[in-house]
Amino acid sequence: MAYRIQKDKCISCGACASQCPVGAISEGDGAYEIDPNVCIECGACAAICPVEAPIQD
């Protein structure tokens, strides 16, 4: 299952985007977003996020 970012938790710090090895994360409207078609489910975003916003969908 791909990861997704919980918009209500995301603080738009960008830490997840810089750690994504495939570039699946981009800045969206008020929060970062993960493209489920690109996500390889590695968990790098979840490991680096200071507010635990990324979760497996």
C-alpha positions in Angstrom: 0.0 0.0 0.0 1.3 3.4 -0.9 1.8 6.1 1.7 -0.3 9.2 2.0 0.1 12.4 4.0 -2.5 13.3 6.5 -3.2 16.9 5.6 -4.4 17.8 9.1 -1.0 16.8 10.5 1.3 18.1 7.8 3.2 21.2 8.8 4.6 21.7 5.2 8.3 21.5 6.4 9.4 19.5 3.3 11.5 17.0 5.1 9.6 14.1 3.5 10.0 15.4 0.0 13.8 15.7 0.3 14.0 12.1 1.5 11.8 10.5 -1.1 14.1 8.4 -3.4 11.7 8.4 -6.3 10.3 12.0 -6.1 6.8 10.9 -5.3 6.2 13.8 -2.9 5.3 17.4 -4.0 4.0 20.5 -2.3 0.2 20.6 -2.6 -2.5 23.0 -1.4 -1.5 23.7 2.2 0.3 20.3 2.7 2.6 17.9 0.9 1.1 15.1 -1.2 2.3 11.7 -2.3 1.6 10.4 -5.8 0.5 6.8 -5.1 1.4 5.8 -8.7 5.1 6.7 -8.0 5.4 5.7 -4.3 7.5 2.6 -3.8 6.4 2.2 -0.2 9.9 2.5 1.3 8.8 4.5 4.4 11.5 7.1 4.2 8.9 9.8 4.4 7.4 8.4 7.5 10.8 7.9 9.2 11.8 11.5 8.7 8.5 13.3 9.4 8.6 15.2 12.7 4.8 15.1 13.1 4.1 11.5 11.8 1.9 12.8 8.9 2.7 10.1 6.3 0.8 6.8 6.9 0.3 3.7 4.8 -3.0 4.0 2.9 
